[in-house]
Amino acid sequence: MVLIALAGLATSHPYTDALTLQEHAELAVWEPDPQRLARFRAEHPSALVFGDLATLLDAGPSGVVLTVPTPRVAGALERVLARDLPCFVNKPAAATAAQLAALEPVVAQAPHRVLSSSVLRFAPQFVQFRPGNASIARVAVRHSVRPWAEGLNPWQDDPDQGGGTLVTMGIHGVELLVALFGPHVSVAGAATATHRYPTLRSEDTAVLALRWADGPLGVVEVLGAVDDEAYEVVAGDRSVVLRSGDDPVAALGYRGTVEAFLRMVSGEPSPVPWAETRAVLATLIDARRTERLRSGP
């Protein structure tokens, strides 16, 4: 079996990724937070544990799943790519203009080696979805942000660190629209509000209006003040709703994402062109800038 390295456990995603990875590979892990590492070791007692990123990479993995706080992504990814390893970067790979500026020259070294995406792009129902000739599309992202309001991962809720709700949850909607209409997208408007969780650093509700150079218009609704998780895509007269169902790892695209990454480990290029990933990140960053300009000082 190949060895796959999980570099960081900064969010919930790598724990889910490991459920699929363990079926295909031996696991190695590095995570500086002892509580997060203890949880992973309890779930995967046979995983190899390393004390830092350098020794993890020295172990000779065939690929890396990178999940560190967003401000640290560029530096960590540079070290991974220096080993000529394929890397899946859990979203978002950048949440601010400065972070994206630091990330771009790193990815430019080997864009075919980098996959970073909302897992929903690989959800089976979305993969089969066809928008036809739709000129308007809408995505409603329903995902509770209560854990942030209760103090989990404050860096994710900080717009200047992890992006806050608009970026970290909004990426699901923007990703799906870019997958449908392509990377030539710009922000027409953005607004945010807080309805349920006043302790948040960011917001629990957001809306983004988008336009594509060749005509389509798109709207992303980000609903964090909810108790369920679902993602609705409406394009013209066609629609699809993505829910966790009996097997959320498969239904929400976690399995498909990891399987795409494992094909990269086998030698294939990233299935998501960097031009599309960059468009998603740049759109979210511009939406935050637009929202701040609208809101004023």
Secondary structure, DSSP 8 states (H G I E B T S, - for coil): -EEEEEE---SSHHHHHHHHHTTTEEEEEE-S-HHHHHHHHHH-TTSEE-SSHHHHHHT--SEEEE---GGGHHHHHHHHHTTT--EEE-S-S--SHHHHHHHHHHHTT-GGGEE---GGGG-HHHHT---TT-SEEEEEEE---HHHHTTS-HHHH-TTTT-HHHHHTHHHHHHHHHHHH-S-EEEEEEEEE-SS-TT-SS-SEEEEEEEETTS-EEEEEEE-S-SS-EEEEEETTEEEEEE-TT-HHHHTSHHHHHHHHHHHHTT---SS-HHHHHHHHHHHHHHHHHHHHHH--
